Amino acid sequence: MDGKKVLGILLAVVGGIVVLNFIGVHIGSIIGFLFPFILIGLGVVGYRNDKKWLGGILVALGAIWLFGKYLGLILVIAAIVLIIYGVSQYRNRRSY
C-alpha cells in the first residue's frame, strides 16, 4: 500500500470516531470487545506469512486477553455444569 493511502484510511477512521463520539456513540467498549479478536486475526495472518514467532505471540496474547475478559462467564458456565453433574450423580445413586 502507498503511504498516502494508509494516511487517508487512518484520517477517515479517526474522523469517523470523532463523528460517532459527537453523536453519542462511544466505541471504546466496542474496541475493547473486538481487540482480542483483532490480535488473534493478526497472529493468524502473521503465522501464514511465515512469521511463526510473531504470529504465535499475537495469537497467545489475544487468547489470554479474551480468556481474561470472559473469565466470569466461563466460571458461571463451569458452576452450572458442576451443579448439573452433582444432581445427576445424586439421582443415579443406588441404595444397597
Steps between C-alpha positions, in 0.01 A plus 500: 500500500608851428574728796236750384233229493585389853492861621165552329351190661639599840356853473161364389490259796595771749242735348235229525582442865471873572163519325371194688610653832329825406165329438525298821630164383805409708707229341740432786301200615465374144876524443561337840281210391654465154868557583576141612343371180706750300817376670412138428423585136828687457680207658344257255596727208855524634519125546386441142759748370789300652530721808442207732639660818314829459180324398520263795561784744206703366266201510610418855454861616157520337392169655620603846325835468181332378514246784545783751201691363268202519633334814183586695280345231722192482481457879120529498475236226740274692291542818181409313667191353619394847151546646342295222763228540451492877122471471532222241740311729258538791208369292696202365616389845389148580412400851644160596 
